[in-house]
Amino acid sequence: MVVIVTSVQISIRKDIYEKLKALKKEDESFSDIIDRILNGQGNLQEVIKCYGIARGDEDAEILAAYKEASKEIRNSINSRMNSRTNAER
């Protein structure tokens, strides 16, 4: 079985690049970190530390808001990707 992996080039703002770079593990590619984030496997505490928003008692509220926003974003992206894939068929 032969697996062919293709790639595409995307443009992102410098500030987004820096945020991704800060979250990227040493052995990860940028594709890996984007995949991890989109699949909800990111470490919330790393994200909170990166953005400096953890404030003790507010953590529970932040966590709930983050999880809800992440879920909505993932659902939106998946829906758009599925629509695009179906349109290409």
N, C-alpha and C positions, 0 to 999 in steps of 0.2 A: 504494500500500500504506500502510495506516495502522497505526502501532504505538502501542499503548496501554500505558503503564507504570503499574502500580499500586504502591502502597506500603502498608506496615503499620507500626504503631507497636509497638515492643518496649520492655521495661524491662530495664535492666542495672544492676548495682551500680555505685556511684560509682567504686570502685577500678578496675573493668574499663573504665569510660568513660575514666578518666585514662590507662590503659595504651594504649587504642586511640588516644586523642588524641595521645599521645607518638609513636606509630608512623605516624600519618597525615601524608601529604605535603601541602604547601600547597594543591595543586590537586585534592586527592582529597576525595570525600564519605566519610562513614562507611560507606556501602554499598560504595564502592570498596575501602576498606581491609579490610573484612570479606571481600569477594570475593577480594581478593588473598591474604589469609591462608589462606582455605579452599582456594584453588586452588594452594597451595604456592608462590606467587610472592613471598612475603615475603623480605626481605633478612635472613638469619640474623644477620649481624654487627650490624645495627641492633637486632635483638631482644636479642642478648647484651649490647650496650652499654646498652640501656635497663634491663635487669635487673641489670647490674653483675656478671655471673657469669664473664666471661672471665678466665682465670688461666693464660696461657701454654700449658704442656704439656697442660692439661686441655681445651683447645679442641677437639681431635679427639674426645675422649670426649663432650663436650657436644654437638658437631655430630652425632655418631652417634645419641645419645639423642634429640636434638631431631628429627632426621629420622624416626626410628622412631615417636616419639610423634605427630608431625604426620601421618604416614601413617595410623596407627591412628585418629586423630581424624577425618581426612578420610573414611576408609572408613566409620566409624561414622555420621557425619553423612550421607554419601551414601546409605547403606543405609536410614537412617531416613526421609530425604526421599523416596527411591524407594518405600518401603513406604507412606508417607503419600499420595503421589501416586497410587499404584495403588489405595489404599483409597477415594480420592475419586472414582475413575472409576466 
